Amino acid sequence: MAFPTAVNDQVTDAVTQSNVKVIGESPAFAMGSIYQSMAHSTGILFENAVAAQQQQNTLALAAANQGVMQIYSLDTTSAAGATEKVAQTGVADNLTSLLTVLDSFRR
């Protein structure tokens, strides 16, 4: 039985123990909160990485599609002209054209 005081000893012991319990558990709760925040941030990081990768794949498909569309939309005459320029097979035609222009200046 407790001594008769202004506050019963059992009450002060209970309050003291509950305060010690709260103070003793606070580092564990803080670390738990930090770990939970880190796990959430890591999850968002991976979600953003997947979304960015999906967007890059969509852009790559769109670019490849545009390239194929440009290849198929080329006119055959322009393609032949470009091939002639690259291969330089029309040199004789160019010389003939130059000679004709020079000849026209002589008259």
MIZALUM-459785 format. One record per residue: residue in three letters; x, y, z of N, C-alpha, C, O in turn. Coordinates in steps of 0.02 Angstrom, whole numbers, padded with zeros to 5 digits, always signed. Layout:
<rs>
ALAXYZXYZXYZXYZ;...
</rs>
This chain:
<rs>
MET+00042-00059+00000+00000+00000+00000+00044+00062+00000+00096+00064+00034;ALA+00024+00111-00038+00064+00172-00045+00056+00218+00015+00006+00216+00051;PHE+00108+00259+00024+00104+00306+00079+00055+00362+00061+00048+00380+00003;PRO+00022+00388+00109-00024+00442+00094+00014+00506+00077+00044+00538+00120;THR+00013+00525+00013+00045+00587-00009-00006+00625-00051-00063+00604-00059;ALA+00017+00682-00078-00029+00722-00119-00047+00683-00182-00104+00687-00206;VAL+00001+00644-00209-00012+00601-00268+00011+00531-00249+00065+00523-00220;ASN-00029+00483-00264-00014+00414-00247+00049+00391-00285+00058+00409-00343;ASP+00091+00352-00253+00154+00328-00283+00140+00284-00344+00179+00285-00391;GLN+00087+00246-00343+00072+00203-00401+00055+00246-00462+00071+00227-00518;VAL+00022+00302-00451+00005+00347-00507+00069+00377-00535+00077+00378-00596;THR+00113+00401-00493+00176+00430-00518+00219+00378-00553+00250+00393-00603;ASP+00220+00317-00526+00258+00264-00560+00228+00248-00628+00266+00238-00676;ALA+00163+00246-00634+00131+00231-00698+00145+00286-00749+00158+00271-00808;VAL+00141+00348-00728+00155+00404-00774+00228+00403-00795+00244+00414-00853;THR+00272+00391-00748+00344+00389-00763+00359+00333-00812+00397+00342-00859;GLN+00330+00274-00801+00343+00217-00845+00316+00230-00916+00347+00212-00966;SER+00257+00261-00919+00230+00275-00986+00271+00328-01022+00279+00324-01083;ASN+00298+00377-00986+00342+00426-01017+00406+00393-01043+00429+00407-01098;VAL+00435+00349-01001+00496+00314-01021+00482+00270-01082+00523+00265-01127;LYS+00424+00239-01083+00405+00196-01140+00401+00237-01204+00426+00216-01256;VAL+00369+00295-01201+00362+00338-01260+00430+00362-01284+00445+00361-01344;ILE+00471+00384-01237+00538+00409-01256+00581+00352-01283+00620+00363-01329;GLY+00574+00292-01255+00613+00235-01278+00592+00211-01347+00634+00186-01385;GLU+00528+00217-01363+00504+00193-01428+00512+00243-01484+00509+00224-01542;SER+00523+00306-01469+00524+00358-01521+00580+00347-01574+00567+00360-01633;PRO+00641+00325-01556+00689+00312-01610+00667+00257-01657+00679+00261-01718;ALA+00635+00206-01631+00611+00152-01674+00556+00177-01720+00555+00159-01779;PHE+00510+00217-01694+00457+00245-01736+00486+00291-01789+00463+00291-01846;ALA+00536+00331-01770+00567+00376-01818+00601+00338-01874+00594+00355-01933;MET+00638+00285-01856+00671+00245-01908+00619+00210-01952+00629+00204-02013;GLY+00565+00186-01922+00511+00155-01961+00481+00203-02010+00466+00185-02067;SER+00472+00265-01988+00444+00317-02033+00493+00332-02089+00472+00342-02147;ILE+00557+00335-02073+00608+00348-02125+00610+00291-02176+00612+00303-02236;TYR+00609+00230-02151+00610+00172-02197+00547+00171-02241+00552+00156-02301;GLN+00491+00188-02213+00429+00190-02252+00432+00244-02305+00410+00234-02362;SER+00459+00302-02287+00466+00356-02336+00515+00337-02392+00503+00352-02450;MET+00570+00304-02374+00618+00282-02424+00588+00231-02471+00600+00233-02531;ALA+00549+00184-02444+00517+00133-02486+00467+00166-02534+00463+00147-02592;HIS+00430+00214-02510+00382+00249-02553+00418+00288-02607+00398+00286-02665;SER+00472+00323-02589+00510+00361-02639+00542+00316-02691+00543+00333-02750;THR+00567+00258-02670+00596+00211-02717+00543+00184-02764+00557+00175-02824;GLY+00484+00171-02739+00429+00148-02782+00411+00200-02834+00401+00183-02893;ILE+00407+00263-02815+00393+00317-02863+00449+00324-02913+00436+00336-02972;LEU+00511+00315-02891+00569+00318-02936+00563+00266-02991+00574+00281-03050;PHE+00546+00204-02972+00539+00151-03022+00479+00164-03068+00483+00149-03127;GLU+00425+00190-03041+00367+00205-03082+00385+00258-03135+00365+00251-03193;ASN+00422+00309-03114+00442+00361-03161+00490+00334-03214+00488+00353-03272;ALA+00534+00289-03193+00582+00259-03241+00545+00218-03294+00561+00221-03353;VAL+00495+00180-03272+00456+00140-03320+00417+00185-03367+00414+00172-03427;ALA+00387+00238-03340+00349+00285-03383+00394+00318-03434+00375+00326-03492;ALA+00454+00338-03413+00501+00370-03460+00523+00320-03514+00530+00339-03572;GLN+00534+00258-03495+00554+00208-03544+00498+00195-03594+00511+00187-03653;GLN+00436+00194-03571+00380+00184-03616+00374+00243-03664+00360+00233-03723;GLN+00385+00303-03640+00382+00362-03684+00439+00360-03735+00428+00378-03793;GLN+00498+00339-03715+00554+00333-03762+00539+00281-03816+00555+00291-03874;ASN+00509+00226-03796+00491+00174-03845+00439+00201-03894+00443+00187-03954;THR+00391+00239-03870+00341+00268-03914+00373+00317-03963+00356+00317-04022;LEU+00419+00358-03939+00453+00405-03983+00496+00368-04035+00498+00389-04093;ALA+00528+00315-04015+00569+00276-04062+00525+00245-04116+00544+00245-04175;LEU+00468+00218-04096+00422+00189-04146+00396+00243-04193+00391+00231-04254;ALA+00380+00301-04167+00356+00355-04209+00409+00379-04258+00395+00392-04316;ALA+00472+00383-04235+00526+00404-04279+00538+00352-04334+00549+00370-04392;ALA+00536+00288-04316+00545+00236-04366+00487+00237-04417+00498+00227-04476;ASN+00428+00249-04393+00370+00253-04437+00377+00311-04485+00362+00305-04545;GLN+00399+00368-04461+00409+00426-04504+00462+00412-04558+00454+00431-04616;GLY+00515+00378-04538+00568+00362-04587+00541+00316-04641+00556+00325-04700;VAL+00503+00265-04621+00475+00219-04671+00426+00256-04717+00425+00244-04777;MET+00386+00301-04689+00339+00339-04730+00376+00383-04779+00354+00390-04836;GLN+00432+00413-04759+00471+00454-04805+00502+00412-04860+00504+00433-04918;ILE+00525+00352-04843+00555+00309-04894+00502+00289-04945+00516+00290-05005;TYR+00443+00270-04922+00390+00248-04968+00360+00306-05007+00330+00294-05059;SER+00366+00368-04984+00335+00424-05018+00381+00454-05071+00360+00500-05106;LEU+00442+00430-05077+00488+00457-05128+00462+00442-05198+00440+00386-05212;ASP+00465+00491-05241+00447+00481-05310+00504+00444-05345+00562+00453-05328;THR+00487+00403-05393+00539+00363-05426+00586+00407-05466+00645+00392-05471;THR+00561+00462-05496+00605+00505-05535+00654+00543-05490+00712+00550-05507;SER+00629+00566-05433+00675+00600-05387+00726+00551-05359+00784+00569-05347;ALA+00704+00490-05346+00752+00440-05322+00804+00425-05375+00863+00417-05359;ALA+00783+00421-05438+00831+00410-05492+00879+00468-05499+00938+00458-05511;GLY+00853+00529-05491+00897+00588-05495+00948+00588-05439+01006+00605-05449;ALA+00925+00570-05379+00971+00569-05322+01023+00514-05332+01082+00524-05315;THR+01002+00457-05359+01050+00403-05373+01100+00425-05425+01160+00409-05420;GLU+01077+00462-05475+01123+00486-05527+01174+00534-05498+01232+00533-05516;LYS+01150+00577-05453+01197+00625-05422+01248+00590-05379+01307+00607-05379;VAL+01226+00540-05342+01273+00504-05299+01322+00465-05341+01382+00465-05327;ALA+01297+00431-05392+01341+00390-05434+01380+00430-05485+01427+00404-05514;GLN+01360+00492-05498+01391+00536-05548+01392+00503-05616+01443+00504-05652;THR+01335+00473-05634+01331+00441-05700+01310+00490-05754+01316+00473-05813;GLY+01287+00549-05736+01263+00597-05786+01315+00648-05805+01297+00703-05825;VAL+01379+00633-05800+01432+00681-05815+01432+00699-05889+01440+00758-05906;ALA+01422+00651-05933+01421+00665-06004+01362+00710-06022+01369+00755-06064;ASP+01305+00699-05990+01248+00742-06003+01261+00813-05979+01242+00861-06012;ASN+01295+00820-05923+01312+00886-05897+01359+00922-05944+01351+00982-05957;LEU+01409+00887-05970+01456+00918-06017+01421+00939-06081+01436+00992-06109;THR+01376+00899-06104+01339+00917-06164+01297+00979-06151+01293+01023-06195;SER+01266+00984-06094+01226+01043-06077+01270+01104-06073+01250+01158-06097;LEU+01328+01099-06044+01374+01156-06040+01397+01178-06108+01401+01238-06123;LEU+01414+01131-06150+01435+01148-06219+01379+01183-06256+01392+01229-06294;THR+01319+01161-06247+01261+01194-06281+01253+01265-06256+01241+01310-06296;VAL+01260+01276-06192+01254+01344-06165+01310+01388-06191+01299+01445-06210;LEU+01371+01362-06192+01428+01401-06216+01419+01417-06291+01435+01472-06314;ASP+01394+01370-06327+01383+01381-06398+01330+01435-06409+01335+01473-06458;SER+01282+01438-06367+01230+01489-06375+01258+01559-06361+01233+01608-06389;PHE+01309+01565-06318+01339+01630-06305+01382+01654-06364+01391+01714-06372;ARG+01408+01609-06404+01450+01629-06461+01408+01663-06516+01436+01702-06554;ARG+01347+01650-06520+01306+01678-06574+01284+01747-06560+01249+01777-06601;
</rs>
